[in-house]
Amino acid sequence: MSILDFTAIELGKKIKAGEITSPEATEAVIRQIRAAEASVHAYVTIDEEGAMAQAARVQKEIEAGKLTGPLAGVPAAIKDNMCTKGMLTTCSSKILNNFVPTYTAEAVLNLEKAGAVILGKTNMDEFAMGSTTETSAYGVTRNPWNTEHVPGGSSGGSCAAVAANECFYALGSDTGGSIRQPSSFCGVTGIKPTYGTVSRYGLIAYGSSLDQIGPIAKDVADCAAILEAISSYDVKDSTSMKREDTDFTSALQDDVKGMRIGIPRSYFGEGLDEEVKAAILEAADILKEKGAIVETFDLGLVDYAIPAYYVIASAEASSNLSRFDGVKYGYRTQEYEGLHNMYKKSRSEGFGPEVKRRIMLGSFVLSSGYYDAYYLKALRTKALIKQEFDKAFKAYDVILAPASPNTAPKLGSSLSDPLKMYLGDIYTISVNLAGLPGMTVPCGLDKEGLPIGLQLIGDCFKEKNIIRAAYAFERTRTYQAPAMCRSAAQSQQ
């Protein structure tokens, strides 16, 4: 068995037992990055020298008994919208092509305290705006299962890196499904926790009321351990929540007897691929066989989620991205006449088409005369969607749903029809609007051999319910890696 085949927790145990060292594991991953990056392009920045030095430091602390956690010495990757001191952080945008932060995001600091070895920064849709990781200014990321297909987005680089064994786990951010949808497309597991559980300090904002950082890994146990490590109350983040119980690994129980699971009828209607539908319903049957009470129910306002989400997210994006003006940091146009011309040219040259589209939409809905008609109406709809979920969670512990209407589309097919790309977020965005936790676990492959993901949604602060259900389902399956990983593992043995 190759080092690369281990999960993060398995590797952590081997390192603590002295069977493998952190530098050995880091070197193995770096070799895999060199082999796979030409075809996958999961990373924007790779810090080989820094990672090896960090692995050596961590190894000494493990041997001295200072680092005892499950993730100590395990190499990880970070999505390129989280600040890392001294390491390029670009949001996969030309406008931040030279930005090196002077501080590190709180979630990344928490990982480093747990003994993580940071390999580099993963590719993403520019400023997290997109569902395919094709809007990056640094080129597209490809799905390790089939490089003619997208990995999903916007955390596509992180999910592709985990699937391709280019790291043992990664951090992503989720504004409207950006952890769960690419996890589904890449056959890995990802959790978007309850809003406020993980500090957003150091996360370059897209939609501040929707963004949340979460883990991506090979299995549920890894995700629970990573989420435990990165969850913390942070005075630097005004939306951070004080939570007494973040012992997420205690929910890793193969027991769903009596758990009430609801399946929204509206999620299984027109537009859902038949193979995806069959795989999700088969997963529901497995949970039912294990003792869960599985029922279908009506979840209202689903049709209003996409318009409400894109109005709110675009409005917040237009406000958040106004700071990128070429003055203090980032890209500045070479030739300009006067301050306003410099602003205009820097932003026109620095932002890509998808980001410009959302800035323009956001500026429109916030403008005089349209604020009440669109933005306030979207906020009211958001509140109503939360009420619908509150009603559902009075009857059910977990909601079971698809993560995406289809498996990974071919490269280029989504960008040609932006509206179709937006509609692909139908099953994930409501979770962000309501601030709920959600996670994706692999539940099968389609006839082309592309992964299908099962989404589990919980009530606020009830991550343990979805982790428990996901873990129970996962125990009936074995993790499948793409063919490129199997051949790489054989060559490294």
Rosetta blueprint (number, residue, H / E / L):
1 M L
2 S L
3 I H
4 L H
5 D H
6 F L
7 T L
8 A H
9 I H
10 E H
11 L H
12 G H
13 K H
14 K H
15 I H
16 K H
17 A L
18 G L
19 E L
20 I L
21 T L
22 S H
23 P H
24 E H
25 A H
26 T H
27 E H
28 A H
29 V H
30 I H
31 R H
32 Q H
33 I H
34 R H
35 A H
36 A H
37 E H
38 A H
39 S H
40 V H
41 H L
42 A L
43 Y E
44 V E
45 T E
46 I E
47 D L
48 E H
49 E H
50 G H
51 A H
52 M H
53 A H
54 Q H
55 A H
56 A H
57 R H
58 V H
59 Q H
60 K H
61 E H
62 I H
63 E H
64 A L
65 G L
66 K L
67 L L
68 T L
69 G L
70 P L
71 L L
72 A L
73 G L
74 V L
75 P E
76 A E
77 A E
78 I E
79 K E
80 D L
81 N L
82 M E
83 C L
84 T E
85 K L
86 G L
87 M E
88 L L
89 T L
90 T L
91 C L
92 S L
93 S L
94 K H
95 I H
96 L H
97 N L
98 N L
99 F L
100 V L
101 P L
102 T L
103 Y L
104 T L
105 A L
106 E H
107 A H
108 V H
109 L H
110 N H
111 L H
112 E H
113 K H
114 A L
115 G L
116 A L
117 V E
118 I E
119 L E
120 G E
121 K E
122 T E
123 N L
124 M L
125 D L
126 E H
127 F H
128 A H
129 M L
130 G L
131 S L
132 T L
133 T L
134 E L
135 T L
136 S L
137 A L
138 Y L
139 G L
140 V L
141 T L
142 R L
143 N E
144 P L
145 W L
146 N E
147 T L
148 E L
149 H E
150 V L
151 P L
152 G L
153 G L
154 S L
155 S L
156 G H
157 G H
158 S H
159 C H
160 A H
161 A H
162 V H
163 A H
164 A L
165 N L
166 E L
167 C L
168 F L
169 Y E
170 A E
171 L E
172 G E
173 S E
174 D E
175 T L
176 G L
177 G L
178 S L
179 I L
180 R H
181 Q H
182 P H
183 S H
184 S H
185 F H
186 C H
187 G L
188 V L
189 T E
190 G E
191 I E
192 K E
193 P L
194 T L
195 Y L
196 G L
197 T L
198 V L
199 S L
200 R L
201 Y L
202 G L
203 L E
204 I L
205 A L
206 Y L
207 G L
208 S L
209 S L
210 L L
211 D L
212 Q E
213 I E
214 G E
215 P E
216 I E
217 A E
218 K L
219 D L
220 V H
221 A H
222 D H
223 C H
224 A H
225 A H
226 I H
227 L H
228 E H
229 A H
230 I H
231 S L
232 S L
233 Y L
234 D L
235 V L
236 K L
237 D L
238 S L
239 T L
240 S L
241 M L
242 K L
243 R L
244 E L
245 D L
246 T L
247 D L
248 F H
249 T H
250 S H
251 A H
252 L L
253 Q L
254 D L
255 D L
256 V L
257 K L
258 G L
259 M L
260 R E
261 I E
262 G E
263 I E
264 P E
265 R H
266 S H
267 Y H
268 F H
269 G L
270 E L
271 G L
272 L L
273 D L
274 E H
275 E H
276 V H
277 K H
278 A H
279 A H
280 I H
281 L H
282 E H
283 A H
284 A H
285 D H
286 I H
287 L H
288 K H
289 E H
290 K L
291 G L
292 A L
293 I E
294 V E
295 E E
296 T E
297 F E
298 D L
299 L L
300 G L
301 L L
302 V H
303 D H
304 Y H
305 A H
306 I H
307 P H
308 A H
309 Y H
310 Y H
311 V H
312 I H
313 A H
314 S H
315 A H
316 E H
317 A H
318 S H
319 S H
320 N H
321 L H
322 S H
323 R H
324 F L
325 D L
326 G L
327 V L
328 K L
329 Y L
330 G L
331 Y L
332 R L
333 T L
334 Q L
335 E L
336 Y L
337 E L
338 G L
339 L H
340 H H
341 N H
342 M H
343 Y H
344 K H
345 K H
346 S H
347 R H
348 S H
349 E H
350 G H
351 F L
352 G L
353 P H
354 E H
355 V H
356 K H
357 R H
358 R H
359 I H
360 M H
361 L H
362 G H
363 S H
364 F H
365 V H
366 L H
367 S L
368 S L
369 G L
370 Y L
371 Y H
372 D H
373 A H
374 Y H
375 Y H
376 L H
377 K H
378 A H
379 L H
380 R H
381 T H
382 K H
383 A H
384 L H
385 I H
386 K H
387 Q H
388 E H
389 F H
390 D H
391 K H
392 A H
393 F H
394 K H
395 A H
396 Y L
397 D L
398 V E
399 I E
400 L E
401 A E
402 P E
403 A L
404 S L
405 P L
406 N L
407 T L
408 A L
409 P L
410 K E
411 L L
412 G L
413 S L
414 S L
415 L L
416 S L
417 D L
418 P H
419 L H
420 K H
421 M H
422 Y H
423 L H
424 G L
425 D L
426 I L
427 Y L
428 T L
429 I H
430 S H
431 V H
432 N H
433 L H
434 A L
435 G L
436 L L
437 P L
438 G E
439 M E
440 T E
441 V E
442 P E
443 C E
444 G E
445 L E
446 D L
447 K L
448 E L
449 G L
450 L L
451 P E
452 I E
453 G E
454 L E
455 Q E
456 L E
457 I E
458 G E
459 D L
460 C L
461 F L
462 K L
463 E H
464 K H
465 N H
466 I H
467 I H
468 R H
469 A H
470 A H
471 Y H
472 A H
473 F H
474 E H
475 R L
476 T L
477 R L
478 T L
479 Y L
480 Q L
481 A L
482 P L
483 A H
484 M H
485 C H
486 R H
487 S H
488 A H
489 A H
490 Q H
491 S H
492 Q H
493 Q L
